């Protein structure tokens, strides 16, 4: 893909620009490609768009998901057993785009699948499928330049993660190189629903704001509407993954409808 390629990442910027600064953070659901059934990815993404989500994160299953907690690991294993693979996930994203999906999409996978696919080819194929951003959680900042350059050439935003344990110097370096938004990990650990937003998470959000004007998305552990309320004024977006996937696991008959109900409730729409 050449330098004249359209900037798909601009959809992410437009989505954040449309947020009400005084409102709730925009909601970013994480869906596992190929879960609960192989062909349910499109229905889950459509549900996220209908529910008024800011954008969606599409997890491409990998056999050694270091950042994932039990729920995401379980759904990823189910998706792999269903036959999900990187090329099929990209095809499903492309089909969703072809069917009219306009929601910005960030594809999440790990370094090994990116290298196996080829860095340049991975970025180009993600952009061609209609992705706007990519997240590679096990890619060290000091080794990210090749992927970041390929993403730039493809018009993708490479989303970087920071955590409460990130030192001041590395936080500044990550925010300086970030694009799209900064993914703030709320806890020291793996994904999974938790009871409340910790003070260390709020402190991290403040630290990020001190060094960059980019939007901040808080992830890992968010599970209910009260979490979004507690983030009002502290973060521009909130990521929900495990709690959504648990809800779909409990009612898998119509995963799109289940996901839409959950996400509407998370946003406080239609609730008292």
C-alpha positions, 0 to 999 in steps of 0.5 A: 500500500502506497503513501497515498492510501486513505487514512483509515485511522481518521475514523478513530479520530472522528469518533472521539471528536464527536464525543460530548466532553461532559458525557460518559466515556465512549464504549469500546467492546472487545469481541473475539472473532469466531465466538461463539460460532465461527460466523458470529463476528459480523453480528457482534460488530453490528450489535456494537454499532446499533448499541451506539458504541464508540468503536469496537476491538476485534480480538484475533485468537492466538494460542498463547494470549499473554494479556488475556484472562480466563474469559478471553482465553476461553473464547479464543480457544473456542474460536480456534476450535471453530476454525478461526484464523487471521486471514478468516478474521480479516475476511469477516471484517471485510464482509462486515464493511461490505454490508455497511458497518461504519463503526471504527475497528481496532484489530488486536492480536499478538506479535507471533501472528503478525510476524508469521503473516509478514509485518508489511502484509499484515498492515496492508491486509488489515487496512484493505479489510477496513480496519482503522487501528491495530493493537499488539499487546506483547510488542515491546515499545523498543521493538515496535518501530517496524510495525508502527512504520508499516501501520503508518504506511497503511493508514492504520493507528498503532494503539500502544498500551500503558499500565500503572507500573509504566515508568514516567520516561517510558510513559512519555515515550509511549505517548509520544509515539502513540496514535489514535488513542492511548490504551490505559490498562487499569490494573497490573495483570490480565483481563477480567471483570473487577468490582471497581475502578482503582485509584491507581487506574485514575492516577494513570489516566491523570499521568497520561493527560499530563504528557499527551492530548490524545484520547485515553481509553481505560480497559481491563476489568470494566463490567457495568454502567457504574464503571462508566459513570465513575470515569466521567471526566477521567477518560474519553473511552472505556473498554469492556471485554470479559463481562460482555463475553461472559454475557454472550456465553450465558445466552449464546443463542442470538449473540448479536441480540445478547451483546446489544442488550448488554452494551445498551445497559452498560451505556445506561440506555433504556435503564432507569 
